[in-house]
Amino acid sequence: MHFLYPAFLFALLFLAIPVLIHLFNFRRYQQVYFSNVQFLKEIQEQQSSRKNLKERLILASRMLALAFLVFAFARPYIPGQSAASAGKQQAISVFVDNSYSMQTLNSEGSLLDEAKRRAKEIASAYNINDKFQLLTQDFEGKHQRLLNRDEFNDAVDAVKISAQSRNLQQIINRQQSLLDMQREGIKSVYVISDFQKNMAPLQPVKADTGVRISLVQLKASKLPNVAVDSVQLLSAIHRPGESEKLVIRLHNYADETAEKIPLKLLINGQQKALGSYTVNPRSVQYDTLSFSGLQAGWQRAQITLQDNPVTFDNQFYFAFNVKQQMPVLLIDGGIVNPYLKAVFASDAFFAANRVPDGNVDYASLNTYPLVVLSDVNAISTGLSQQLKTYVAKGGTLLVFPSPEADLNSYRSFLEPMNAAYPEKLIIANVKVDGLNLQNAVFKNIFDSFPQNPDLPVVKKYYQLSGSAGSRSENLMTIPGRQPLWTGFASGKGKVYVSAVTLNDDFSNLPRHALFVPIMFRIALLSGHDQPLFYTLGKDETIEIPPVQTNDKQILKLVKANQSIIPDTRQQEGSTLLFVADQLHDTGLYDLKKQDSTIAVIAFNDNRSESDLSYLSAAELGKLVPGAGAVIESGKASLKGAVTETNFGLQLWKLCIILALICLGIEILLIRYFKTDQKRVSQPV
């Protein structure tokens, strides 16, 4: 047994006081004078042995009561796992999980309210001079300092629900980073959470050996939950009035079937689609919503589920742009190609801009969803490099070689993009013998495909390399399974390479009925707009087309009364926005430059919070091997459990109880322990 404040043991010298009182408090007997024995009164005889026993018992009870009282002030304890911390100043870091899952209710109310209460109980278990750090999912700068107990309690009261979600390794690393700045004192870490499975890192948590980690797990009720994980529009380019199809991904996170979950789609505040879906337990289901009637401009879209009682993930936001016109860049060797000019002039939706290969504005490349390169004899190094960057960022490039192509320059240009390149010129009269009708380019082109179609005829062509292998998606083939027109994925974009030039000497492809619809489909599939949505806490960098800014003209993200100025950086062909931890609310934000809207950007919660399944105590023990036993939160206060865990078994309460028992024994001895025997005198 040890004492937290051993200096109080000097008070045991006061045990001499009851001894002195006992020695000098001799009872004096009263003298009674009488003249005749007949007047003798009834007297009491006192037995010396019984009297001495009573006085010694009373003395012992008084001394024990005083001794136990002194022990209580000296704070005795049986050493625990952190006995060395007794009597020393400590630094304690407490993490309060304020993620969306902490809105879940249990018998004690919301988990966040219980977490706040438990944090205060932990603080009350330490001494008044100890220092505390509060940490939440937000990793805010104001929480990177040590507080006294009152300041800590006030900071705990101010904690609110956050969209952020971190794993255990990130949380403990953050706690240790502040505690490592404290050179002296004992360091302790507490993590108060429901410990969803999404908090588990890929590897067991690595922590410093000098820091004691304690995990406090709050018990939540198991609840059904369905959420929209993501959405995707089938069309890359959106035209006014056109029919659109939206693929939604529904995820059932519960162990029971979710039946007839109502869902509706709102665009610009108007309901565009309605549905009801049944999703099997722990499974994902894809469904398609169709809508139309959109006007040109940015579309603010929202999907709403009715899924109670878990409501924090019932909304999903996304935004896209319906363009009045689609810009297309035509790069040629100096002579306008009449077939390309005719194709894009046939539909007012396409705004074709033609430039020779030596006058390309590289800075504006990213503003074009589609770039068509045709009739260029030799591709310069500068143009080659810029087009590679353009494709890597999501652009679509369509290549028609020149009749007098420099094959080496085409190889240097196309090979790094994992695309086929022309190797040699083949003169042969052949006919296209195959169309890849499964390719996205041919979808919705044919109402019904004839058995003996009229396909293009080829007089001569460039043999394309086969280095790309299985990455190619052939649109047309000629006998021998040789590709005539093929596509390749490269970076985030796409490259289409033709084996024939747009020249009557090579083939009748540019005059064929298939040429125009294929060109339109490639154009409509070529959009590389910004993503439909971003995820809070995950996507901290937003890339948009290049926007020039200065000190007076800055970019702002605006939602209702909120206004956020992101960090802006210019790079070749685009502008990067860094939002870091500035955004905390989901929804649709307008990206503004002064009074003009550059874009509408949607932010959603991290759907990992939607899975309301939790780690067991055994799993937590494996994930955090350096932690003590997991403290499961019950109705009782954590103060006693924390005190016992850190300082050992505290005995001061027992000492007070024993002191009161000794005082009670003294009272009982004085009142009920009789040492007198009655004796009646006999007359003489």
Summary of the structure (lengths in Angstrom):
residues: 684
radius of gyration: 41.8
end to end distance: 67.5
largest distance: 164.3
contacts: 2087
relative contact order: 0.14
helix: 29%
strand: 32%
